[in-house]
Amino acid sequence: MPRFALSLLRHAKSNWDDPTLPDHERPLSPRGIKAATRMSRYLADEALIPDLVVCSDAVRTRATLALLFTPLDHAMPRTVFTRDLYLADPDQILTALAHATERAEQAGRPPRHVMIIAHNPGLQHLALSLPGGGRRADIERLAQKYPTTALAHFTVEAENWSDLAPGNAHLDRFVTPKSLKD
């Protein structure tokens, strides 16, 4: 059976300095920039670079994406920006993933590793629904808190992406910026 990798990444911390900005338009804070840069190094060191990124179209998710992949020594992964991920619930996230992977497959470029960059609480709820296995300590930490720039990485054994459903993924790791060394 084919194996896929799915990474769920919450956007980096946003900046609240300008209270007049609509939520969708908030940029990253200095702390968010530092955390995204730290996560970028981790992704490169661990060879967790996706084939396809499905990203909310909010300013903070786009900025997170740029910081994750711009400093790396290879091309930016194929990316689909969608308003459908903005404050989406788990079902909306799975639908956005299905549409993006279906389009990639129709274009003859089926992704083996997809990263979703989105928002809480939907991302955490989805991440908690997927594991049918994984390190208990990681699942417990994930249940307690899904901080900004946190990454949940799963292995999915399925015939295709549309088979992804609650309980059929293995949580390989749950990483937060604080757990990474500078």
Residue, then its C-alpha position, 0 to 999 in steps of 0.5 A: m500500500p502506498r505511503f504518504a506524508l502529511s505535515l500540519l503546521r500552524h502559522a507563526k505568531s502574528n503581530w497585534d500592534d495595529p488593532t485596526l488591522p482585520d484579522h486576515e491581514r495581520p503580519l508576523s511578530p518578531r517572535g513569529i519570524k524567529a520561530a518560523t526561521r527555526m522551523s525552516r532549519y528543522l524541516a531542512d535538517e530532517a528532510l521534511i520538505p513537502d511536494l505540495v503546500v496547501c496554505s491559507d491565504a491570510v497574511r500570516t500564513r503566507a509570511t510563514l510559508a515564505l520564511l519556511f522555504t525561502p532560505l532553503d537551497h531548493a525551489m519553493p514547493r508547489t503551493v496552493f493558496t486558499r481562503d477555504l483554510y482561513l479559520a477552517d474546521p477539520d472537515q473544511i481542511l480535509t476538503a481543501l487537501a482533497h481538492a489540492t491533491e486531486r488537481a495535482e494528480q490530474a496535472g500528473r504530479p501526485p504529491r507524496h508529502v503535503m504540508i498544510i499551513a493553517h489556523n487553530p482551532g481547526l488544525q489542532h482538532l484535525a491533528l487530534s482526529l487523525p492518529g490511529g497510532g504514534r508516540r503517546a507523549d506526542i499525542e498528549r502534548l498535541a492535545q494540551k496545546y498546538p502553539t504557533t509554528a508547531l508541526a504535526h507530521f503524519t504517515v498515512e498508508a492509503e491508496n490515495w489522498s482521498d482515503l485520509a480519514p480520522g484514525n488512519a494516520h500515524l503521528d510520527r512527531f509533534v514539534t514546537p519551536k521551543s523544543l528546537k535548538d537555535 
